[in-house]
C-alpha cells in the first residue's frame, strides 16, 4: 500500500506535466496559424466597458448556477445558506483553472458539502446532478439554436453535430429511469448508477422542479453566452447572438475532455474551427477565445480569496 501511495503522488505531477505540455503544444500550433500582431491588436482595442460588462455577465451566470446547485443539495438533505454554496462554487471555479481538467474543482465542492453531512457519496451525487442539469441546459440551448439556424453550418457538420447533441440529451433523460432496472440497482458494479438515478428522481420528482431547474440552467448559459457575444462583437466578430448560441456550446463541451489545463488549447482550436465555418477571421477568433479564457480566470479569483481566507482561519485555530 505505501508503494501505491508513493506512485500515486508521483503520478499526479507527471499527469499535470503531460497536460501542461499538451496545452502548450496546442496553443503553439494554433498561434502559428495566425498573425500574433493582429491578434494582440484586436485584444488591445476592446473597450474596457465591454470587458466589464462581460465580467458582470459571467459573474451573474455563476451566481445563478450556484442557486441552482443549492436547490439540488436541499432536495437531497443538505441545508446550508446560499453564501456557503457561493463560496464553494467560486473555490471550485478557481481550482478548475489550474487543474488538468475543467471538472477538477468539483472535488472541492464535494469536500465542502461532505464536511457538513458526513456523507461524501451524497455530496458527490449532488454535485454530479448539478453537472448533469447544467449540461442539459447547455444542450437544450444549443439544439434550439441549431434548429433556428439550420443553414448556418454545412450539412456535413450540421447533421452529425445535431445527432451527437440529441444523443447526449437523450442519455441524460435515460439516467432518470435507471432506478427502474433491477439488474442495475442490485449490481455491485453498477449499483452506484442506480443510487445516482434515485437521487436524480429525488431532485426532479415533480414537473415544477424539472421546469425550475431547467429554466435556471438555460438562464445560466444564456448569461455566459451573452458574455461571449459581448466580447466577440467588441473584438470584431460581428455576428448575432443566435450564431454564438449555435457555435460556442460545442466548444464548451469539448473543453470537458481531460487533455489540457482548464480547456486551454482545446477551446482555442475548436473556436477557430467552428467560426471558420461562418467565414470569421482566424486572428480575431483566437483573440476572442484567449480573452474569454482570461476573463474566466479573473472571474474565478474570488474563489482564491475565499480559499486563502479559510486556510488562514484554520491555521489560527
Secondary structure, DSSP 4 states (H G I P E B T S, - for coil): -HHHHHHHHHHHHHHHHHHHHHHHHHHHHHHTTS-HHHHHHHHHTS-HHHHHHHHHHHHHHHHHHHHHHHHHHHHTT----HHHHHHHHHHHHHHHTTSSSTTTTHHHHHHHHHHHHS-HHHHHHHHHHHHHHHHHHHHHHHHHHHHHTTTSS-HHHHHHHHHHHHHHHHHHHHHTTGGG-HHHHT-TTTHHHHHHHHHHHHHT-SHHHHHHHHHHHHHHHHHHHHHHHHHHHHHT----HHHHHHHHHHHHHHTTSTTSGGGTTHHHHHHHHHHHTTT--HHHHHHHHHHHHHHHHHHTHHHHHHHHHHHHHHHH-
